[in-house]
Amino acid sequence: MSRPNRLPQLPDVLSRIGDEIWALEQVRRSGALTPFRLRGLPAMAQAMHRYGPMAAAVSAAAVRHGDRTALIDELGPLSFAELETRSNAVANALRHRGVRGGHTVAILARNHRGFVDALFGAAKCGARIVLLNTDFGPGQLCQVLAAESVDVLIHDNEYDDAVSTVELSLGRVVADSLEILIRNGTPTAPPRPDTQPRLVILTSGTTGTPKGAPRSDPRTLIPAGGLLSVVPFRAGEVTECCVPLFHALGFGHLMLGLLLGSALVVRRRFDPMQTLESLAVHRASAMITVPIMLRRLIDLDPPAWDSRDLSSLRIVFVAGSQLGSALCTEATRKLGPVLYNLYGSTEVAYATIADPHDLAVQPGCVGRAVPGTVVRLYDEHGHRVPTGGRGRIFVGNAIPFDGYTGGGSKECIDGLLASGDIGHFDSTGRLFIDGRDDDMIVSGGENVFPGEVEDVLAAHPAVREVAVIGVPDHQYGHRLSAFVTRYPHSELNEQQVKDFVRERLARFKVPRDVVFVDELPRNATGKVLKRRLVPDSTGLEIRDQ
C-alpha cells in the first residue's frame, strides 16, 4: 500500500479509514498483532473505557503479553503483568492520598521502575502528569512546579534538598518508597476517574525557561504505523533505551514497547561501557540514543568493541539534537548501516526520519516526512518555499499539540505548526536542517547559521565536541564564537580551527573567537545549553541557569 501523506487535510471518512487500515497493516507486519486469548478482550475494552489510551496501554500489554519481560533496570526484570499490578497499587495509594481526576502529578525521576510505576499509577487516577527534567536546578524546579500548578510531586531521593522547601497541596512522595506502597498496597484496578489523564512534556529550556507542552491522547494508529513503516522495530525483542523517559523520545519508546511486547532496558545514568555490555548481554536489537551518547560510545577504545557481540543490533535510533554528518559517518563505519535519524521537537512531536540509505547518500540530512505527516517550508511572509530554497519548517501529524500551559503556541500556517527551525529540501524530498530560526545571525551583512560551522568543525579529527554561537560585535553586527573540546593529547590550536573552517566555508563563516573548554554544558537529553556559553577574556563562563 502507498504511504499516506495527507493527514492534516483528510477530505472524508473513507480516506481516514484507509489511513487507519494502512497503519494497522504496518503494526501487523511488526508482529504486534499476535493471537491472544479472546477472553482478554473484555478486560482490555474495560481498561480503555476507564482510563483512556495511555493508562490502558499497560493493562492491554498485561493481557496480551503476561509474564514476558517488559522492563529491565538495575534491580532486575519486571513482566508486563507486574507493571499492571504495580501501577494499580500506586494508583490506589495516590487515591488514598487524595489524588483525583484533574489533579496534577509531577514526576522527577531517573530511568528506573519507579518512574514507570508513578507514570501509569498517576494515569489511572486520571491525573494531569508533568514529566520533569532531572537536570533542572532548584530555581527552575520551583518555577515549573508553580507554573504547572502541581498538587503532588513524586521524586527520587537524590532531589530531596532541591525540593525540600516546595509546598504542595498533596505533598511529596519519594519514588524509591513506591516499593513499600506496592508491597503493602492493593493490586486491583482502581475505579474509573472523573477525567482521563493528560500528559505534559516540558520543552528543553535550552534558550530560556522551560514551557509545559500538554498533549491529548492520539486515538489513532497512524503515528505507530508511520514509524514502523520506516524503522524495522519488531515485536518481542529487546530495546536499550539510553535516553531519559521524561523526554518525548524515551516516553514514546516506552509506549512502543508496550504495543510490541518488547523489553525495555533502562538505567539511572548513561554509561557508555555499561551500555555496550548491556547491548551484548541482552542481545538488544535496538538502541535509543541522542547524538552525544552515541559519540561517547564511538569514542570507547577498540578492545571494548572487539570483545562484545553486537550482531543482534539492527537499529540505532537517534534523535534529540543534530546528529551531524561527521558523527553519522563515523558511527555507520563502526556499527554498520543501522542508523535511523528522527527529526522533531517537543511541540511538533515527529516530522522526518532518515533511514540508513538516506544517511549513506546524504549523512547530513534528517530524511523524509514520516508517512502520515506533512512537512512544508514557508518564508517570512507565509509563502511556500520551492524545492532547494531555505525556509521555516512547519509540520502536521496525528499527535496534536494543545498549546503551552501558560498560554500561547507556536505559529501555525495552513494547519501546520512551526518547528522553530530553518531548513531546505533536496530534489528527492530529503530535509536538511540549516539552524534554529532564532540562531541565525547577520555578520557583515551576511546571514550565518552557527549549525553549519558546527557540522564542519565536528569533522575535524581532533575535535570531540563543538558549539558555535553568535555574539554582538560593534563592527560587524555579530560575530561567531566557537567553543571546542579536544580529544586528549591533541595540540589543536585556534589558528588551525579557523583555517579548517576557512578551507571549507565562506570567509564570513570563520569564527572570530575560538575557546577551548573541557566540556560543554548540556541538559539531560544531551542538548548544548548555549545560553550558558559566554565568551570573555578568560575563556568560558558557565552560567548557573
Buried (B, 14 or more C-beta within 10 A) or exposed (E): EEBBBEBBEBEEEEBBEBBBEBBBBBBEBBBBBEEBEEEBEEBBEBBBEBBBBBBBBBBBBBBBBBEBBBBBBEEEBBBBBBBBBBBBBBBBBBBEBEBBBBBBBBBBBBBBBBBBBBBBBBBBBBBBBBBBBBBBEBEBBBBBBEBBBBBBBBBBEBBEEBBEEBEBEBEBBBBBEBBEBBEEBBBEBBEBBEBBBBBBBBBBBBBEEBBBBBBBBBEBBBBBBBBBBBBBBBBBBBBBBBBBBBBBBBBBBBBBBBBBBBBBBBBBEBBBEEBBBBBBEBEBBBBBBBBBBBBBBBEBEEEBBEEBEBEBBBBBBBBBBBBBBBBBBBBBEBBBEBBBBBBBBBBBBBBBBBBBEBBBEBBBBBBBBBBBBBBBBBEEEEEEBEEEEBBBBBBBBBBBBEBBBEEEEBEEBEEBBBBBBBBBBEEEBBBBBBBBBEBBBEBEEEEBBBBBBBBBBBBBEBBBBBBBBBBEBEEBBBBBBBBBBBEEEBEBEBEEBBEBBEEBBEEBBBBBBBBBBEEBBBBBBBBBBBBBBBBEEEEBEEEEB
